[in-house]
Amino acid sequence: METTHVHKTLARTLGISVATAALALFAYGASAQEKKKEPAKKPPPACKTLKAQAGCEGRSADCTWVAESKDDKGKVKAKAYCRAKPKEPAKKADPKKK
């Protein structure tokens, strides 16, 4: 069987295609073994966005429920809401006495 120019070109192209497919399979196998990173946890919603009393009181560490206020006639002056507790100021170091 004679090898023609077309036959040589087809053999080379087939060889390159097989090599590319083998490299792709090795890369896929390597990436499948990598540890997947866990998605970052979202911070809890801000206290002022909570509308239910139970949700606000459930986060007693950082939120406070403020009840609605009414006037003498029973009309609502301010609706109830949830707010963040004030943060404690940073403690200052005691000055050293000489």
PyRosetta script that sets phi, psi and omega in degrees:
from pyrosetta import init, pose_from_sequence

init()
pose = pose_from_sequence("METTHVHKTLARTLGISVATAALALFAYGASAQEKKKEPAKKPPPACKTLKAQAGCEGRSADCTWVAESKDDKGKVKAKAYCRAKPKEPAKKADPKKK")
pose.set_psi(1, 130.3)
pose.set_omega(1, -179.2)
pose.set_phi(2, -84.9)
pose.set_psi(2, 140.5)
pose.set_omega(2, 175.1)
pose.set_phi(3, -97.6)
pose.set_psi(3, 119.7)
pose.set_omega(3, 179.7)
pose.set_phi(4, -99.2)
pose.set_psi(4, 173.4)
pose.set_omega(4, 178.8)
pose.set_phi(5, -61.3)
pose.set_psi(5, -39.6)
pose.set_omega(5, 179.1)
pose.set_phi(6, -65.2)
pose.set_psi(6, -42.5)
pose.set_omega(6, -179.4)
pose.set_phi(7, -63.2)
pose.set_psi(7, -42.2)
pose.set_omega(7, 178.5)
pose.set_phi(8, -64.1)
pose.set_psi(8, -41.9)
pose.set_omega(8, -179.9)
pose.set_phi(9, -64.7)
pose.set_psi(9, -42.5)
pose.set_omega(9, 178.2)
pose.set_phi(10, -64.3)
pose.set_psi(10, -39.1)
pose.set_omega(10, -180.0)
pose.set_phi(11, -65.5)
pose.set_psi(11, -43.4)
pose.set_omega(11, 178.4)
pose.set_phi(12, -63.7)
pose.set_psi(12, -45.1)
pose.set_omega(12, -179.5)
pose.set_phi(13, -62.3)
pose.set_psi(13, -42.2)
pose.set_omega(13, 178.2)
pose.set_phi(14, -64.4)
pose.set_psi(14, -40.8)
pose.set_omega(14, 178.4)
pose.set_phi(15, -63.3)
pose.set_psi(15, -42.9)
pose.set_omega(15, 178.9)
pose.set_phi(16, -65.8)
pose.set_psi(16, -39.7)
pose.set_omega(16, 179.0)
pose.set_phi(17, -64.2)
pose.set_psi(17, -41.8)
pose.set_omega(17, 179.5)
pose.set_phi(18, -65.5)
pose.set_psi(18, -42.0)
pose.set_omega(18, 179.1)
pose.set_phi(19, -63.6)
pose.set_psi(19, -41.2)
pose.set_omega(19, 179.1)
pose.set_phi(20, -64.5)
pose.set_psi(20, -42.2)
pose.set_omega(20, 179.2)
pose.set_phi(21, -64.5)
pose.set_psi(21, -39.5)
pose.set_omega(21, 178.9)
pose.set_phi(22, -64.5)
pose.set_psi(22, -43.2)
pose.set_omega(22, 177.9)
pose.set_phi(23, -62.7)
pose.set_psi(23, -39.6)
pose.set_omega(23, 179.1)
pose.set_phi(24, -64.0)
pose.set_psi(24, -39.9)
pose.set_omega(24, 178.4)
pose.set_phi(25, -65.6)
pose.set_psi(25, -41.5)
pose.set_omega(25, 177.9)
pose.set_phi(26, -63.9)
pose.set_psi(26, -41.0)
pose.set_omega(26, 179.2)
pose.set_phi(27, -65.1)
pose.set_psi(27, -39.5)
pose.set_omega(27, 178.8)
pose.set_phi(28, -65.0)
pose.set_psi(28, -41.4)
pose.set_omega(28, 179.0)
pose.set_phi(29, -64.4)
pose.set_psi(29, -39.0)
pose.set_omega(29, 179.6)
pose.set_phi(30, -68.0)
pose.set_psi(30, -40.1)
pose.set_omega(30, -179.0)
pose.set_phi(31, -71.8)
pose.set_psi(31, -27.1)
pose.set_omega(31, 178.9)
pose.set_phi(32, -70.7)
pose.set_psi(32, -24.1)
pose.set_omega(32, -178.4)
pose.set_phi(33, -89.2)
pose.set_psi(33, -11.7)
pose.set_omega(33, 178.7)
pose.set_phi(34, -66.9)
pose.set_psi(34, 146.8)
pose.set_omega(34, 177.3)
pose.set_phi(35, -73.3)
pose.set_psi(35, 135.4)
pose.set_omega(35, 178.5)
pose.set_phi(36, -82.9)
pose.set_psi(36, 135.3)
pose.set_omega(36, 177.7)
pose.set_phi(37, -78.6)
pose.set_psi(37, 139.0)
pose.set_omega(37, 177.0)
pose.set_phi(38, -76.4)
pose.set_psi(38, 139.7)
pose.set_omega(38, 178.2)
pose.set_phi(39, -64.5)
pose.set_psi(39, 146.8)
pose.set_omega(39, -179.3)
pose.set_phi(40, -65.1)
pose.set_psi(40, 139.1)
pose.set_omega(40, 179.7)
pose.set_phi(41, -77.2)
pose.set_psi(41, 137.3)
pose.set_omega(41, 179.6)
pose.set_phi(42, -77.5)
pose.set_psi(42, 142.0)
pose.set_omega(42, 175.8)
pose.set_phi(43, -68.7)
pose.set_psi(43, 154.5)
pose.set_omega(43, 179.3)
pose.set_phi(44, -63.9)
pose.set_psi(44, 155.8)
pose.set_omega(44, -179.3)
pose.set_phi(45, -63.7)
pose.set_psi(45, 154.2)
pose.set_omega(45, 179.4)
pose.set_phi(46, -63.2)
pose.set_psi(46, 147.9)
pose.set_omega(46, -177.5)
pose.set_phi(47, -58.2)
pose.set_psi(47, -37.5)
pose.set_omega(47, -175.8)
pose.set_phi(48, -69.5)
pose.set_psi(48, -13.2)
pose.set_omega(48, 178.3)
pose.set_phi(49, -88.6)
pose.set_psi(49, -11.3)
pose.set_omega(49, 179.8)
pose.set_phi(50, -77.7)
pose.set_psi(50, 130.9)
pose.set_omega(50, -177.5)
pose.set_phi(51, -107.4)
pose.set_psi(51, -18.8)
pose.set_omega(51, -177.7)
pose.set_phi(52, -98.9)
pose.set_psi(52, 141.5)
pose.set_omega(52, -179.1)
pose.set_phi(53, -64.8)
pose.set_psi(53, -39.7)
pose.set_omega(53, -178.5)
pose.set_phi(54, -63.2)
pose.set_psi(54, -40.3)
pose.set_omega(54, 178.7)
pose.set_phi(55, -65.8)
pose.set_psi(55, -37.6)
pose.set_omega(55, 179.9)
pose.set_phi(56, -71.1)
pose.set_psi(56, -44.4)
pose.set_omega(56, -179.0)
pose.set_phi(57, -71.1)
pose.set_psi(57, -21.4)
pose.set_omega(57, 176.0)
pose.set_phi(58, -68.6)
pose.set_psi(58, -22.5)
pose.set_omega(58, 177.3)
pose.set_phi(59, -108.3)
pose.set_psi(59, 56.4)
pose.set_omega(59, -175.3)
pose.set_phi(60, -66.0)
pose.set_psi(60, -15.6)
pose.set_omega(60, -179.2)
pose.set_phi(61, -70.6)
pose.set_psi(61, -32.9)
pose.set_omega(61, -175.9)
pose.set_phi(62, -131.3)
pose.set_psi(62, -1.7)
pose.set_omega(62, -178.6)
pose.set_phi(63, -127.3)
pose.set_psi(63, 152.8)
pose.set_omega(63, 177.6)
pose.set_phi(64, -131.9)
pose.set_psi(64, 137.3)
pose.set_omega(64, 177.4)
pose.set_phi(65, -91.9)
pose.set_psi(65, 128.9)
pose.set_omega(65, 178.0)
pose.set_phi(66, -108.3)
pose.set_psi(66, 119.9)
pose.set_omega(66, -177.5)
pose.set_phi(67, -72.0)
pose.set_psi(67, 157.3)
pose.set_omega(67, 178.7)
pose.set_phi(68, -69.2)
pose.set_psi(68, 150.8)
pose.set_omega(68, 179.0)
pose.set_phi(69, -111.7)
pose.set_psi(69, 140.2)
pose.set_omega(69, -178.8)
pose.set_phi(70, -123.7)
pose.set_psi(70, 153.6)
pose.set_omega(70, 175.9)
pose.set_phi(71, -86.9)
pose.set_psi(71, -173.7)
pose.set_omega(71, -176.4)
pose.set_phi(72, -63.1)
pose.set_psi(72, -28.9)
pose.set_omega(72, -178.5)
pose.set_phi(73, -83.8)
pose.set_psi(73, -8.6)
pose.set_omega(73, 179.5)
pose.set_phi(74, 96.0)
pose.set_psi(74, 5.6)
pose.set_omega(74, 178.6)
pose.set_phi(75, -80.2)
pose.set_psi(75, 137.4)
pose.set_omega(75, -177.5)
pose.set_phi(76, -73.7)
pose.set_psi(76, 121.8)
pose.set_omega(76, 177.6)
pose.set_phi(77, -90.5)
pose.set_psi(77, -38.9)
pose.set_omega(77, 179.7)
pose.set_phi(78, -140.9)
pose.set_psi(78, 130.5)
pose.set_omega(78, 179.7)
pose.set_phi(79, -71.3)
pose.set_psi(79, 158.1)
pose.set_omega(79, 176.8)
pose.set_phi(80, -71.9)
pose.set_psi(80, 148.9)
pose.set_omega(80, -179.7)
pose.set_phi(81, -155.4)
pose.set_psi(81, 169.4)
pose.set_omega(81, 178.5)
pose.set_phi(82, -110.2)
pose.set_psi(82, 138.9)
pose.set_omega(82, 178.6)
pose.set_phi(83, -137.7)
pose.set_psi(83, 161.1)
pose.set_omega(83, 179.6)
pose.set_phi(84, -78.6)
pose.set_psi(84, 143.2)
pose.set_omega(84, 175.4)
pose.set_phi(85, -70.1)
pose.set_psi(85, 147.0)
pose.set_omega(85, 178.4)
pose.set_phi(86, -66.7)
pose.set_psi(86, 144.5)
pose.set_omega(86, 179.7)
pose.set_phi(87, -82.0)
pose.set_psi(87, 145.0)
pose.set_omega(87, 179.4)
pose.set_phi(88, -73.2)
pose.set_psi(88, 138.2)
pose.set_omega(88, 178.3)
pose.set_phi(89, -68.4)
pose.set_psi(89, 154.1)
pose.set_omega(89, 179.3)
pose.set_phi(90, -66.5)
pose.set_psi(90, 138.1)
pose.set_omega(90, -179.5)
pose.set_phi(91, -77.0)
pose.set_psi(91, 135.9)
pose.set_omega(91, 179.6)
pose.set_phi(92, -90.7)
pose.set_psi(92, 145.5)
pose.set_omega(92, 177.8)
pose.set_phi(93, -72.3)
pose.set_psi(93, 142.4)
pose.set_omega(93, 178.9)
pose.set_phi(94, -69.2)
pose.set_psi(94, 134.1)
pose.set_omega(94, 178.2)
pose.set_phi(95, -68.5)
pose.set_psi(95, 138.9)
pose.set_omega(95, -179.0)
pose.set_phi(96, -75.8)
pose.set_psi(96, 137.2)
pose.set_omega(96, 178.6)
pose.set_phi(97, -90.6)
pose.set_psi(97, 142.0)
pose.set_omega(97, 179.2)
pose.set_phi(98, -98.6)
pose.dump_pdb("model.pdb")
